[in-house]
Structure formats: C-alpha cells, structure tokens
Amino acid sequence: MGLSALRAAHRETDIVVMAEVMGEAEYVPHHPKKIAFLFASMRKFAATLEGEGWTVAYSRLDDPDNSQTISGELLRRADEHGASEVLTTQAGEWRVIKDLEDLPLNVQTLPDDRFIATHAEFQAWAEGRKALRMEYFYRDMRRKTNLMMEGDKPAGGKWNFDHDNRKPAPGSVTYSGPMRFQTDDVTRDVIDLVRAKLPNNFGTLDNFWFATDQAQARQHLAHWIKGGLPNFGDFQDAMMGDERFLYHAIVGLYINAGLLDPLEVCQAVEEAWKNGDAPINAAEGFIRQIIGWREYVRGIYFLEGPEYTSRNHLKHNRKLPALYWGEKTWMRCLDKAVEQTREEAYAHHIQRLMVTGNFALLIGTAPQEIHEWYLAVYADAFEWVEAPNTIGMSQFADGGIIASKPYISSGNYIDKMSDYCKDCSYKVKEKTGPDACPFNLLYWHFLDRHREAFKSNHRMGNMYRVWDKMTDEKRETVLADAEAFLAKLDAGETV
C-alpha cells in the first residue's frame, strides 16, 4: 500500500526527509528495543528508497548537524535544498501534527490510508450514537472488507466467537514463539548507537530479535499463521510465567510501523481458516483485533481530540509506583509482567489490561502516568493506539466512552487465567490479613471509594450486593488492610 505522501511525490524532483531525533526518542523514555527497532527499520527503508531512485536526506541520531527534532530537520533540509513545501502523511499523534502545522513552510498533509476506516467514516458511524461500542463498528468493518462473510451474513452464523476464546493457561505450549531474526550490520550499528545515547532507559537491548524490514515481517507472519494461529483463539487471554508469547501473533509492532499491511494480514488469516488450517474462533478473534479494535481505537483518538489524554474521570492522582520500573515486588503477576516488558518490550493484551492496568486503576494511579508508561515501554505503542487503550479501556479515565464499566478484578481472575498465583508470596485465596492477595483488598477498596460513581451501573450491581452482604466488621477489616498496603506502597516499601 505504501505511504500516501510517497505516492503523491515525484521521484525525479522531490526529496525524502527521514530523521532519527532525540525529540522523538526522549519525549517519553522509550524502551531501547523500541527505538532500535524503529531506527533499524528506517535505515533499511531509506536504503530501499534510494535503490528505487529516490533522493533521501537521512539524519542519523549522531549526525553533528542533526537538530534533534522533526520540525528542525525539515527546516534544515528545506534550507539546504531551497524547498518551501512539505508533503506529509498525517501523523498518529496530536503533538506531531501540531509541530508540523506550526512550520513556516507550506505543509500539505495527506490522509494515512493504511487503515480500513477513514476519519470521515468513523465520524459518520459515531454521529448520534449514545454509546460508541466497538462491536457494532466491527460489524461494519467486516461488511466493508468482506472478511469472513457469507453474502451479507457472518461466517459461522455469528459475528463474534469471543466466548470460545477464554480458556485458562494450558499445561504446555506447543508453538515455538515468534520468529527470531539474527542482527545484521545495520541493526548492530543501531543497537550500539542506542546503547551509547540512551543508556539509562528502562529495558534491555540484549537478545534483540525483531524483524526490521518487510520481507522479515512477512516471514514472521507466515511462521505464526502456521504454528500459532490454530491455538491463538483458545488461549489468547491466558497468562503463563515462563511462556511469554503463548500463541500470540506479535504483529502489532510490524503493522503499526508500516512493515505489514493490516488488510493483507487479515486476508492471510482468513485464507488459513478457509483452508482448514485454523478454527473459526481463532481467525475471527484475530481479525476482530485488527479491523475491529485497532481501527476503533484510532477512530476514538481522532474523534475525541488532543485533550483526550488529559482526562481523569475518577480524579486519580497517585504516582506510578517504582515497581513499574523494575523495583522488587512480591506480587508474582506484576513481577513477571514487568520483567517481561523490560526484556522484550512486549506483553500481551491481558497482561496489560488485567495485571499492570488493573493494579494501576485499583490503587488510583494518575492516568497520565500509566499512559506515558505504556507509551514508553512497548514496541507497538504509538499514541493513537495506546492512549484510548489506556485512558479509556484500562483506566476508565474517559468516563465510559470506550468501556461500559471499569476493567477491575480481584486476584481470582488472575488465578483463573494464569499460573502466576501458585508460586506467589501472597495467597490468592486469602481475603484479609498480611498474606492476602493485594488485588483482593484493593478490588473492594476501589468499589467502596467510587460507590457514588458506579452504584447505578447495571453491570456492577452484583459486586455492590456482595459487598453489602459482608458484615460491618469484615468490610472494615478489608478497607483497613487495603489502606495499610497503600501506605506501604506510598512509603516506597517493597509490596
């Protein structure tokens, strides 16, 4: 498909400007593997363009004349070449969009058409709706793409097979995991540069294995479709301490960086299902994540505007605990999720939503703090996709635009869907006392302190009825134990 700006440019006369800049590397403390992945991919793409006859003005991070901002490099290149016009594909972050709009040049911005839905289509879909629920948008995207459709009906007679995609952690995993690529000269140079320039960022550069060009990304996709897709649906919500990838596709970073086209990826998955190589719940579940959820959150981000990331419906203000940056915790689920994040720049959606996100919400973390953490630490994170997932779905900071209720749980959900709890220092079956799973205490503490906000929510009525049936003494004990835990957390003690 390619970038709209490149398709509109003239190879013979126009100059492609690409730049590795500290302004983008440091506005949040990005994981070094994320930066290395993007810089290596950029360098290889620049070489491909030059091989096709384009003139590329490429600024490396350590170039002495590098201004270290996108706008600065555009101005520098415009001055060098006597140019007055910039042709750009719309950025995926309001911050960058504004920087480009403020340039003292003639900036022509073209739509990013590497998506299924245009902004206008999403706005038309959202117009007049009381609730912007993804499921109904997803059905429109199925109709538009004709993916897994039989005439005007969904294949298998149902739009959504999510009910079949909730199996707990399996005894073992038969898939070998994502395809791992040896580092070539380009990637090694980038890794050395990132290690030297950003030595203190959270995350390790050791064992770098990401694909860094389109051919490699396509190899990885074919590898996953053959080995991972058949069991992806069943176990997509499961978590295992010693299996970081289970059957997950790990293609989000490649799609978001432009190495894979989302529609082509979904068509390949559909083809595997049609050929009998994957069950319908696996194929539909994956396609829903791409043409449903991914497109939906992008629509929300641009519909809600630049101030969306500043929302704080529940008025949470706790600082993000140091355990998110690798400090020791006795909670095995969090310890494993953060350890994996530090080493891989990856964790799957349930680890993000129901472990790191759930804990941040239960303790009342300021949404902007956890938002910036997610944006920094994951290789697939760009604000257009990350912010709605965090501000909306994970932290309920948008007041219910995305989620009809907060995504909170006690330790029971984590115990059901993972093997984390069996070797944890805390006891998931304990409801009070020093050995009680902190998620059990914090769950009721959250519900109690936010009763006014959620007492009328029809999806939360049962929770409050259970709370109200407890004796006064038990409720007081739960709240006191939760407060003691939060006091230890705020004091910087290991929890």
C-alpha positions as CSV (number, residue, x, y, z in Angstrom):
1,M,0.0,0.0,0.0
2,G,2.8,2.5,1.0
3,L,2.6,6.0,2.4
4,S,0.2,8.5,0.8
5,A,2.9,11.2,0.8
6,L,5.3,8.9,-1.2
7,R,2.6,8.1,-3.7
8,A,1.9,11.8,-4.3
9,A,5.6,12.8,-4.5
10,H,7.8,12.9,-7.7
11,R,10.8,10.7,-7.6
12,E,12.7,12.9,-10.0
13,T,12.3,16.2,-8.2
14,D,11.3,15.6,-4.6
15,I,13.5,14.8,-1.6
16,V,12.5,12.3,1.1
17,V,13.4,13.5,4.5
18,M,13.9,10.9,7.3
19,A,15.4,11.7,10.7
20,E,16.4,9.9,13.9
21,V,15.9,12.6,16.5
22,M,16.2,12.8,20.3
23,G,13.0,14.8,20.4
24,E,11.1,11.6,19.4
25,A,13.4,9.2,21.3
26,E,13.1,11.1,24.6
27,Y,9.6,12.7,24.9
28,V,8.8,9.7,26.9
29,P,11.6,7.3,28.0
30,H,11.1,4.7,25.2
31,H,12.3,1.2,25.6
32,P,15.7,0.9,23.8
33,K,14.4,-2.1,21.8
34,K,11.6,0.0,20.5
35,I,14.0,2.8,19.4
36,A,16.4,0.3,17.9
37,F,13.5,-1.5,16.0
38,L,12.3,1.8,14.5
39,F,15.7,3.2,13.6
40,A,16.9,0.0,12.0
41,S,13.6,-0.3,10.0
42,M,14.0,3.4,9.0
43,R,17.6,2.9,7.8
44,K,16.6,-0.2,5.7
45,F,13.6,1.6,4.3
46,A,15.8,4.6,3.3
47,A,18.2,2.2,1.5
48,T,15.2,0.6,-0.3
49,L,14.0,4.1,-1.5
50,E,17.5,5.0,-2.7
51,G,17.7,1.8,-4.6
52,E,14.4,2.7,-6.3
53,G,15.9,6.0,-7.4
54,W,14.6,8.4,-4.7
55,T,16.8,11.1,-3.2
56,V,16.8,10.6,0.6
57,A,18.1,13.2,3.1
58,Y,18.6,10.9,6.1
59,S,19.7,12.3,9.5
60,R,21.3,9.8,11.9
61,L,21.0,10.3,15.6
62,D,24.7,11.0,16.0
63,D,25.0,13.3,12.9
64,P,26.7,16.5,14.3
65,D,24.3,18.8,12.3
66,N,21.2,17.0,13.5
67,S,18.8,19.5,15.2
68,Q,17.2,16.5,17.1
69,T,13.6,17.4,16.2
70,I,11.4,16.5,13.2
71,S,10.5,20.1,12.6
72,G,14.1,21.2,12.9
73,E,15.3,18.6,10.4
74,L,12.6,19.6,7.9
75,L,13.6,23.2,8.2
76,R,17.3,22.3,7.8
77,R,16.6,20.2,4.7
78,A,14.3,22.8,3.2
79,D,17.1,25.4,3.6
80,E,19.7,23.1,2.1
81,H,17.6,22.4,-1.0
82,G,15.7,25.6,-1.4
83,A,12.4,24.0,-0.8
84,S,9.3,25.7,0.6
85,E,6.7,22.8,0.6
86,V,6.4,19.7,2.8
87,L,4.3,16.8,1.7
88,T,3.4,14.6,4.7
89,T,1.2,11.7,5.6
90,Q,-0.9,12.6,8.7
91,A,1.0,11.7,11.9
92,G,-0.5,9.4,14.5
93,E,-0.1,11.8,17.4
94,W,-1.6,15.2,18.0
95,R,1.8,16.5,19.3
96,V,3.5,15.8,16.0
97,I,0.5,17.1,14.0
98,K,0.7,20.4,15.7
99,D,4.5,20.7,15.3
100,L,4.1,20.1,11.5
101,E,1.2,22.6,11.3
102,D,3.4,25.3,13.0
103,L,6.2,25.0,10.5
104,P,6.9,28.2,8.5
105,L,6.5,26.2,5.3
106,N,3.7,25.2,3.1
107,V,2.7,21.9,4.6
108,Q,0.3,19.6,2.7
109,T,-1.0,16.8,4.9
110,L,-2.4,13.7,3.2
111,P,-4.6,11.1,5.0
112,D,-2.9,8.0,6.3
113,D,-4.8,5.4,4.2
114,R,-3.0,2.4,5.6
115,F,-6.2,1.8,7.7
116,I,-9.6,0.3,6.9
117,A,-11.8,3.2,8.0
118,T,-11.2,6.9,7.2
119,H,-11.8,9.6,9.8
120,A,-14.9,10.6,8.0
121,E,-16.3,7.1,8.1
122,F,-15.7,6.7,11.8
123,Q,-17.2,10.1,12.5
124,A,-20.3,9.2,10.4
125,W,-20.6,5.9,12.4
126,A,-20.3,7.7,15.7
127,E,-22.7,10.5,14.9
128,G,-25.8,10.5,17.1
129,R,-24.9,7.2,19.0
130,K,-25.5,7.2,22.7
131,A,-22.7,4.6,23.2
132,L,-19.7,4.1,20.9
133,R,-19.3,0.3,21.4
134,M,-16.7,-1.4,19.2
135,E,-18.8,-4.5,18.4
136,Y,-21.2,-2.6,16.1
137,F,-18.3,-0.7,14.4
138,Y,-16.6,-4.0,13.9
139,R,-19.5,-5.4,12.0
140,D,-19.4,-2.5,9.6
141,M,-15.7,-3.2,9.0
142,R,-16.5,-6.9,8.3
143,R,-19.0,-5.8,5.7
144,K,-16.6,-3.3,4.2
145,T,-13.7,-5.7,3.9
146,N,-15.9,-8.8,3.2
147,L,-13.6,-10.7,5.6
148,M,-15.2,-13.9,6.9
149,M,-18.6,-13.1,5.3
150,E,-21.0,-15.4,3.6
151,G,-23.0,-12.9,1.5
152,D,-24.3,-10.4,3.9
153,K,-24.1,-12.8,6.9
154,P,-21.1,-13.5,9.1
155,A,-19.3,-16.9,8.6
156,G,-20.4,-19.4,11.1
157,G,-23.6,-17.6,11.8
158,K,-22.1,-15.3,14.5
159,W,-20.2,-12.0,14.4
160,N,-18.2,-12.8,17.4
161,F,-16.7,-16.0,18.8
162,D,-15.2,-14.4,21.9
163,H,-17.0,-16.8,24.2
164,D,-14.7,-19.6,22.8
165,N,-11.6,-17.6,23.4
166,R,-11.3,-17.6,27.2
167,K,-9.6,-20.8,28.1
168,P,-7.2,-20.6,31.1
169,A,-3.5,-21.2,30.9
170,P,-2.7,-24.6,29.2
171,G,-0.4,-27.2,30.7
172,S,2.2,-26.5,28.0
173,V,2.6,-24.5,24.8
174,T,3.3,-26.3,21.5
175,Y,4.2,-23.2,19.5
176,S,7.9,-22.2,19.3
177,G,7.1,-18.5,19.6
178,P,7.8,-15.5,17.3
179,M,10.4,-15.9,14.6
180,R,13.7,-14.5,15.8
181,F,16.0,-12.8,13.4
182,Q,19.8,-12.5,13.6
183,T,21.0,-9.0,13.9
184,D,22.7,-7.7,10.7
185,D,25.2,-4.9,10.3
186,V,22.5,-2.2,10.1
187,T,20.8,-3.4,13.2
188,R,24.0,-3.9,15.2
189,D,25.1,-0.4,14.4
190,V,21.7,1.0,15.6
191,I,21.8,-1.1,18.8
192,D,25.3,0.2,19.6
193,L,24.1,3.8,19.0
194,V,21.0,3.4,21.1
195,R,23.0,1.8,23.9
196,A,25.5,4.7,23.9
197,K,23.0,7.5,23.6
198,L,20.2,6.3,25.9
199,P,22.0,4.1,28.5
200,N,19.5,4.7,31.3
201,N,16.2,4.0,29.6
202,F,14.1,1.2,31.1
203,G,14.6,-2.0,29.2
204,T,17.4,-4.1,27.8
205,L,18.8,-4.3,24.3
206,D,20.1,-7.9,24.9
207,N,18.7,-10.6,22.6
208,F,17.2,-8.3,20.0
209,W,15.2,-10.4,17.6
210,F,12.6,-8.2,15.9
211,A,12.1,-8.1,12.1
212,T,13.4,-4.8,10.7
213,D,12.2,-5.0,7.1
214,Q,9.1,-6.0,5.2
215,A,10.5,-9.3,4.0
216,Q,11.3,-10.4,7.5
217,A,8.0,-9.3,8.9
218,R,6.2,-11.3,6.2
219,Q,8.3,-14.4,7.2
220,H,7.3,-13.9,10.8
221,L,3.6,-13.7,9.8
222,A,3.8,-16.9,7.8
223,H,5.6,-18.6,10.7
224,W,2.9,-17.5,13.2
225,I,-0.1,-18.5,10.9
226,K,1.3,-22.0,10.6
227,G,2.4,-22.5,14.2
228,G,0.5,-20.1,16.4
229,L,-2.8,-19.2,14.8
230,P,-4.5,-22.7,15.3
231,N,-4.4,-22.3,19.1
232,F,-4.4,-18.5,19.3
233,G,-8.2,-18.1,19.9
234,D,-8.5,-20.7,22.7
235,F,-5.6,-19.2,24.8
236,Q,-5.5,-15.5,23.8
237,D,-6.4,-14.4,27.3
238,A,-4.2,-16.9,29.2
239,M,-1.0,-15.9,31.0
240,M,2.0,-18.0,32.0
241,G,5.1,-17.0,34.0
242,D,7.5,-19.0,31.8
243,E,5.7,-18.6,28.4
244,R,5.9,-15.0,27.4
245,F,4.3,-15.3,24.0
246,L,2.0,-18.4,24.2
247,Y,0.2,-18.4,20.8
248,H,0.2,-14.6,20.2
249,A,0.9,-13.1,16.8
250,I,3.3,-10.3,17.8
251,V,2.5,-8.4,14.6
252,G,1.2,-5.2,16.1
253,L,4.6,-3.5,16.1
254,Y,5.1,-4.5,12.4
255,I,1.7,-3.3,11.3
256,N,2.0,0.0,13.3
257,A,5.4,0.7,11.9
258,G,4.3,0.0,8.3
259,L,6.1,-3.2,7.7
260,L,2.9,-5.2,7.3
261,D,-0.4,-4.1,5.8
262,P,-3.4,-4.8,8.1
263,L,-5.8,-5.9,5.4
264,E,-3.2,-8.3,3.9
265,V,-2.5,-9.8,7.3
266,C,-6.2,-10.4,7.9
267,Q,-6.6,-11.9,4.4
268,A,-3.8,-14.3,5.2
269,V,-5.5,-15.4,8.4
270,E,-8.8,-15.7,6.6
271,E,-7.2,-17.9,4.0
272,A,-5.7,-20.2,6.7
273,W,-9.2,-20.6,8.1
274,K,-10.7,-21.3,4.6
275,N,-8.1,-23.9,4.0
276,G,-8.9,-25.7,7.3
277,D,-5.6,-24.7,8.9
278,A,-7.2,-22.7,11.8
279,P,-10.5,-22.8,13.6
280,I,-13.1,-20.1,13.2
281,N,-12.7,-18.8,16.7
282,A,-9.0,-18.2,16.2
283,A,-9.4,-16.5,12.8
284,E,-12.4,-14.3,13.8
285,G,-10.8,-13.4,17.2
286,F,-7.6,-12.2,15.5
287,I,-9.4,-10.3,12.7
288,R,-11.6,-8.6,15.3
289,Q,-8.5,-7.3,17.0
290,I,-7.2,-5.7,13.7
291,I,-10.2,-4.4,11.7
292,G,-12.3,-4.1,14.8
293,W,-10.4,-2.9,17.9
294,R,-7.4,-1.4,16.2
295,E,-9.5,0.7,13.8
296,Y,-11.9,1.6,16.6
297,V,-9.4,3.0,19.0
298,R,-7.8,5.0,16.2
299,G,-11.2,6.4,15.5
300,I,-11.8,7.3,19.1
301,Y,-8.4,9.0,19.4
302,F,-9.0,11.4,16.5
303,L,-12.7,11.9,17.3
304,E,-12.0,13.0,20.9
305,G,-9.2,15.3,20.0
306,P,-5.9,16.4,21.6
307,E,-7.2,16.8,25.2
308,Y,-8.2,13.1,25.4
309,T,-5.0,12.1,27.1
310,S,-5.5,14.6,29.9
311,R,-8.9,13.2,31.1
312,N,-9.2,11.9,34.6
313,H,-12.8,11.0,35.3
314,L,-12.1,9.3,38.6
315,K,-9.7,12.0,39.8
316,H,-6.9,9.6,40.5
317,N,-3.6,11.1,41.4
318,R,-1.2,8.5,42.9
319,K,2.3,8.4,41.4
320,L,3.2,5.4,39.3
321,P,4.9,3.0,41.7
322,A,8.6,2.2,41.3
323,L,7.7,-1.5,40.7
324,Y,6.6,-0.5,37.1
325,W,10.3,0.4,36.5
326,G,11.6,-2.9,37.8
327,E,11.7,-2.4,41.6
328,K,11.1,-5.6,43.5
329,T,7.5,-6.6,44.3
330,W,6.3,-9.8,46.0
331,M,3.3,-9.9,43.6
332,R,4.4,-12.5,41.1
333,C,1.9,-11.5,38.4
334,L,3.3,-7.9,38.4
335,D,6.8,-9.0,38.8
336,K,6.6,-11.3,35.8
337,A,4.7,-8.8,33.6
338,V,7.2,-6.0,34.3
339,E,10.2,-8.4,33.9
340,Q,8.9,-9.5,30.5
341,T,8.3,-5.9,29.5
342,R,11.8,-4.9,30.4
343,E,13.4,-7.7,28.5
344,E,11.0,-8.0,25.4
345,A,9.3,-4.6,25.0
346,Y,6.2,-6.7,24.8
347,A,3.4,-8.1,26.9
348,H,0.0,-9.3,25.6
349,H,-3.3,-7.5,26.0
350,I,-4.5,-9.3,29.1
351,Q,-1.2,-8.8,30.9
352,R,-1.6,-5.1,30.1
353,L,-5.3,-4.8,30.9
354,M,-5.8,-7.2,33.8
355,V,-2.4,-7.1,35.6
356,T,-0.5,-3.9,35.1
357,G,-3.6,-1.8,34.1
358,N,-5.8,-3.4,36.7
359,F,-3.4,-2.7,39.5
360,A,-2.8,0.9,38.4
361,L,-6.5,1.5,38.4
362,L,-7.2,-0.2,41.7
363,I,-4.5,1.9,43.5
364,G,-5.7,5.1,41.9
365,T,-2.7,5.9,39.7
366,A,-2.9,9.2,37.8
367,P,-4.0,8.2,34.3
368,Q,-1.3,10.3,32.6
369,E,1.4,8.5,34.5
370,I,0.3,5.0,33.4
371,H,-0.4,6.3,29.9
372,E,3.1,7.5,29.5
373,W,4.5,4.3,30.9
374,Y,2.6,2.2,28.3
375,L,3.6,4.6,25.6
376,A,7.3,4.3,26.6
377,V,7.8,0.6,27.3
378,Y,6.1,-1.3,24.4
379,A,7.5,-1.6,20.9
380,D,4.0,-1.5,19.4
381,A,2.9,1.7,21.3
382,F,2.1,4.9,19.4
383,E,-0.3,7.4,21.0
384,W,-3.2,6.9,18.6
385,V,-3.5,3.2,19.6
386,E,-2.1,3.3,23.1
387,A,-4.0,6.3,24.6
388,P,-7.5,5.0,24.0
389,N,-6.5,1.6,25.3
390,T,-5.1,3.2,28.5
391,I,-7.1,6.3,29.1
392,G,-10.3,4.7,28.0
393,M,-10.3,0.9,28.4
394,S,-7.7,0.3,31.1
395,Q,-8.2,3.3,33.4
396,F,-11.8,4.5,32.7
397,A,-10.4,8.0,32.7
398,D,-12.7,9.0,29.8
399,G,-15.8,8.3,31.9
400,G,-17.1,5.4,29.8
401,I,-16.6,6.4,26.2
402,I,-14.9,3.1,25.4
403,A,-15.7,0.8,28.4
404,S,-19.2,0.4,29.9
405,K,-17.6,-0.3,33.3
406,P,-14.0,-0.3,34.8
407,Y,-11.9,-3.3,34.0
408,I,-11.1,-4.3,37.5
409,S,-10.8,-7.7,39.2
410,S,-9.7,-9.4,42.4
411,G,-7.0,-12.0,42.4
412,N,-9.5,-14.6,41.4
413,Y,-9.4,-13.6,37.7
414,I,-5.7,-13.7,37.5
415,D,-5.6,-17.1,39.3
416,K,-8.2,-18.5,36.8
417,M,-6.4,-17.3,33.7
418,S,-2.7,-17.8,34.7
419,D,-0.2,-19.9,36.6
420,Y,1.1,-16.8,38.4
421,C,-0.6,-17.3,41.7
422,K,0.7,-20.8,42.6
423,D,4.2,-19.6,43.3
424,C,3.3,-16.1,44.6
425,S,4.4,-14.9,48.0
426,Y,0.8,-13.8,48.6
427,K,-2.1,-16.2,48.8
428,V,-4.9,-15.6,46.3
429,K,-7.5,-17.4,48.4
430,E,-6.8,-15.2,51.4
431,K,-9.2,-12.2,51.6
432,T,-7.7,-10.3,54.5
433,G,-4.5,-10.3,56.6
434,P,-0.8,-9.9,55.7
435,D,-0.8,-12.9,53.3
436,A,-3.9,-11.8,51.4
437,C,-3.5,-11.1,47.6
438,P,-3.4,-7.3,47.3
439,F,-5.8,-7.5,44.4
440,N,-8.4,-8.9,46.7
441,L,-8.1,-6.0,49.1
442,L,-7.7,-3.3,46.5
443,Y,-10.7,-4.5,44.5
444,W,-13.2,-3.8,47.3
445,H,-11.4,-0.6,48.3
446,F,-11.9,0.7,44.8
447,L,-15.5,-0.2,44.8
448,D,-16.1,1.4,48.2
449,R,-14.4,4.7,47.4
450,H,-16.1,5.0,44.0
451,R,-19.6,3.9,45.0
452,E,-21.2,7.1,44.0
453,A,-19.8,6.9,40.5
454,F,-20.8,3.3,39.9
455,K,-23.7,2.4,42.1
456,S,-26.2,2.9,39.3
457,N,-24.1,1.0,36.7
458,H,-26.2,-2.1,35.8
459,R,-23.0,-4.2,35.2
460,M,-21.7,-3.5,38.7
461,G,-24.8,-4.2,40.8
462,N,-23.8,-7.7,41.7
463,M,-20.5,-6.5,43.0
464,Y,-22.0,-4.0,45.3
465,R,-24.6,-6.5,46.5
466,V,-21.8,-8.9,47.5
467,W,-20.0,-6.1,49.3
468,D,-23.2,-5.0,51.2
469,K,-23.8,-8.6,52.4
470,M,-20.5,-8.7,54.2
471,T,-20.6,-7.9,57.9
472,D,-19.5,-4.4,59.0
473,E,-16.5,-5.9,60.7
474,K,-15.3,-7.7,57.6
475,R,-15.7,-4.6,55.4
476,E,-13.8,-2.5,57.9
477,T,-11.0,-5.1,58.0
478,V,-10.8,-5.2,54.2
479,L,-10.6,-1.5,54.0
480,A,-8.1,-1.2,56.8
481,D,-5.8,-3.8,55.2
482,A,-6.1,-2.1,51.8
483,E,-5.1,1.2,53.4
484,A,-2.2,-0.4,55.1
485,F,-1.0,-1.8,51.8
486,L,-1.3,1.6,50.0
487,A,0.6,3.2,52.9
488,K,3.5,0.8,52.4
489,L,3.3,1.4,48.6
490,D,3.5,5.2,49.1
491,A,6.3,4.9,51.6
492,G,8.4,3.1,48.9
493,E,8.5,-0.2,50.8
494,T,8.5,-3.5,48.8
495,V,4.9,-4.8,48.5
